[in-house]
């Protein structure tokens, strides 16, 4: 398949597509093109662009010019941007009419892959954007976690851990995107079972300005001592389902016991019947 053949080149990163000039160290552009003809990358994995960072880059470009050309592909109406969105925005902010580009012929899958590689190499993505980009590569382009890891130069376990961040509650993901929580904080919170507790702990980490190690310790404490509200709610559900008092007795590391009360042999026989019938229905 064509995509498979191209992946080998892409695995080398942007250096495989942007040749280096001799001596100067910066990439050699193919040509200068009008800024107005470049359309932003439609599969750009980065969603947040800080105005202050763009202003700083614009000032650098004002003084030294664009040292690294933008990577684009040609379209019927102009160009699609592949990599270099921050440079394009800075150039637009400066009112530049033309920018240096390298023109390459790549498909949609390669556009996303190259945009992801560039942003990761430059550390421009926040952890949630990075996780969403990995998920797109996996879901839209049928890549495995191993293949994604190879393309972006990371361990498979790193990709897997980053993807797990998408399982966090929306409120916590928003805090990560805003830079209030780091990926390390998020991984510590992900070990907690309850979404409500994850959200609560995330706010506590932010309010108390806890380090990642402190967040890990806090999460371990909460795992060892389940939230009282959650415990009582689970006891109430079991009590209503069985028609008798039920107590949950938590132990360490998520273990514990269920204590079911009965007050006569008839009630015990009824409980046994209900439990065995349920087991039969579940095929246990």
PyMOL commands that set and color helices and strands:
alter all, ss='L'
color gray80, all
select helices_A, chain A and resi 2-10+14-16+35-37+51-64+85-94+108-121+127-141+145-152+156-167+170-177+183-190+195-208+212-224+228-242+265-282
alter helices_A, ss='H'
color red, helices_A
select strands_A, chain A and resi 31-34+38-39+70-75+78-83+98-103+246-250+256-260
alter strands_A, ss='S'
color yellow, strands_A
deselect
rebuild
show_as cartoon
